[in-house]
Amino acid sequence: MHRTYQSGAAKRRKAAEEKQMISKLPKLTKYFSSPTVRESAAPIPTDSAAPIPTDSDKELQLPPSPVAQEDATPSTSTDTAAPTVLRRDCKELQQPQTGDLQETHQTKMSTTQLFINQPWKNGLSFNNEKNEKLADRVQEIAVRELKEDEKTREQCLSQLREWIKQNKDIENCITDDSFLLRFLRVKKYSLHLSQQMILKYLNLRKCFNHIFAQLDYLDPKVNQLLNNGYIFASPFKDKHGRRIVITTPRKFDTSVYNSTDMARAHIITYETLIEDEDNQIVGVTHIADVAGASPSLITMWSINEFATLVTWGEQSFPMRHKEIHILNMPSMYKYVYDFAASRVSQKLQDRAKTYDSEEQLHGVLDSMLLPSEYGGVMPMSEMVELWKQELAAKRNRLLSYDKMNLLSDEGIIRRKTKIDQDNLSGSFRKLDFD
C-alpha cells in the first residue's frame, strides 16, 4: 500500500487518540518535555503488536516461533497481463514540483528537524501537520531524485514481476511491492539495472549463506551485540527524513564474537530499515565512533572476504547510503579505511567524512539525533530498546527471506576491474600496527 492522505476529521480523530496514548507513556514523554524537542518531535503511536517499553517492563515482548510464518510475505496479485515487450528503462516521469519546503520549527541547528520514528505502525499514516510536511518532503525526494510517480511505479512493478516469473534461475523470490521497490528505487527505475541487482542480491545471500541465513535478531550473539549498543538506529529522523545508523566498534569483543556475528548484526539492521519504504526513498546516514576499537577487529577478517563484502555490499544490497560519518578513527585503521574506499564507487567515497571530535560532528549533524552520550537527549540504552521493538516487528519477515534462492548466476553481468583482477588472499593479520 502506498501513502494516502486522510480527511481532516479523520486526522483530528486519530491525533486525539494518539494524544491519549502518549499520556500513558511516562518513559518516553519526558523526551518531549523540553521546548526544543516538543516543537520538533512527533508523538509515537503504538499498537498491541509491538508495545513500547515502559519503566515497569521486565523484558521485551517477543514474537512467537523463530520459524518464518507463511503470512509473513504478503501476496501480490499479478492478474494484470504484462506487456508483450518489456521496457528496459522506466523513466517517463513528471518534472519535480517547484516550490520551497520551508522549515517551520527550529531546533539546536536551524537546518534540522527531528521526527520520532513510527516503526510499529503497519500502515503509513500522517496524523499531524509535522508528519505531513515530512511526508511531502519524502514524496518530493522520490520525484526529484528517483524520478518516481504512480504510473512509472506501477508499470515497472508489473514488468519486474513478469521478469521474475519467467526467469528460471530465480526460485521463490518475494514479489510484493515493498520488496521490489527497494531495487527499483536504488536504481532510479532503470528496469535492467534493477533486474541485475536482484540477481546480485540473491547471489550475495547464496555465496554468504553463513551470514544471510536465519537473520534472527534473537540469535544469542547478535542479540548480545544489540544489547551492548554495538549497532542500532536512532529513533529520530533528520530534516531529510533519514534514519541514523550508529555503530560503536569498541563494544565488539573479539574474544566473544567473530566476523560472521559482526556481519549478521549489520545485515539484520539494514534489512529491517529498508522494510520501511521511506528509508528506501530518502536513504540512511551512518555514524561510526571508532574510538577505542581494538586492532583485532581488523585481523579477524580475511582480506578476500572483507573485500568481497565491501564491493558486493554496494553493488548488490538495495540501500541508499547518503552520508557516512566516521568519528575518532585511530591511525591503525587508516589503511583499512583506504582499502575499503578503493573497493567502492567514487560517489560513495565522496560521501564518507572523518572527524576528530564530537564538536566537529555536531557541526554537520544535529546532536539531538544522537544518544545523550553524544550530546543528544535520549540515552543510548533506551534507543536500543526502541530499536529492538522494530526488529521484533520485522523478525518473521526477515526469516521468510530464506525461501528465496538463485539456482544459477549465469544471468549476472560481470565487469572486470583492475582491483578484481588482483589476487586478493591472506589476512589482515599480516599487517603491522604501530
Secondary structure, 3 states (H helix, E strand, C coil): CCCCCCCHHHHHHHHHHHHHHHCCCHHHHHHHCCHHHHHHCCCCCCCCCCCCCCCCCCCCCCCCCCCCCHHHCCCCCCCCCCCCCCCCCCCCCCCCCCCCCCCCCCCCCCCCCCEECCCCCCCCCCCCHHHHHHHHHHHHHHHHHHCCCHHHHHHHHHHHHHHHHHCCCEECCCCCHHHHHHHHHHCCCCHHHHHHHHHHHHHHHHHCHHHHCCCCCCCHHHHHHHHHCCEEEEEEECCCCCEEEEECHHHCCCCCCCHHHHHHHHHHHHHHHCCCHHHHHHCEEEEEECCCCCCHHHHCCEHHHHHHHHHHHHHHCCCCEEEEEEECCCHHHHHHHHHHHHCCCHHHHHCEEEECCHHHHHCCCCHHHCEHHHCCCECHHHHHHHHHHHHHHHHHHHHHHHHCEECCCCCCCCCCCHHHHCCCCCEHHHCCCC
